[in-house]
Amino acid sequence: MYGVAMTMANNPAVDRPSLALLNQASRGAIETLDRVALAGQYTPTVAYPNNGFAQSMRTIAGAIVRGVGSRVYWAQTGGYDTHAGQGGGGAGAYGNLMGTLGDGVAAFYNDMRNQGLAADTTIVIFSEFSRRVSENGSAGTDHGAAGVMMVLGGSVRGGLYGTAPQLSPGHPTLENNSGDVRHETDFRSVYARLLDGWFGVNSVQILNGDFRAGAPAIF
């Protein structure tokens, strides 16, 4: 099948524009597959943890170093819906989850730094939901309002953007009877900053609205 695809891709079909377009797309797909295969053969400069998330980050590192061509890569790690048995002091389920995340990101960033690519790489860490302030009756936390988005990279201006919440009852950084952290930054404004300041594209068109106001100056 690969040989047939290569034969098609190498056929210019100048007198048949539709077929020529198909053949050109096929050739591009084959070349991408070849580059992806090279990414799988990547030898990192650091040891990545032996779990699914870290190995995904290792694959992304290989794709970047081997020049697969994509400007955006995405990986996920789950299990954060910790309504029970979260644990404290880093010894429970939540501590283990954060360890998986932190160790995988650290390995990836150190790998990129060793490859001289840290300044060209930005990592954005986000979740689609957050947790409440107080522990529930099952030693966990329920779904909450505001959360944290983390951005890491050699070109990122580090620091805390926004007001660190105070967990004392009645504090203005909390809402819903002090059960939730009140959000200050629209997550779309962070995306706007990334799109405009990092990718150099028009965030208004992509986000279908202007969310540039209030965007943290992370670059």
ABEGO torsion letter per residue (X at the ends): XAAAAAAAAABAGAABAAAAAAAAAAAAAAAAAAAAAAAAABBBABBBBBBAAAAAAAAAAAAAAAGAGBABBBBBBBGABBABGAEBGGABAAAAAAAAAAAAAAAAAAAAAAAGAAAABBBBBBBABBBBABBBAAGBBBBBBBBBBBBBEAABBBEBBEBBBBABBGBAABBGGGABBBBABBAAAAAAAAAAAAAGBBAAAAAGEBAABGBBBAX
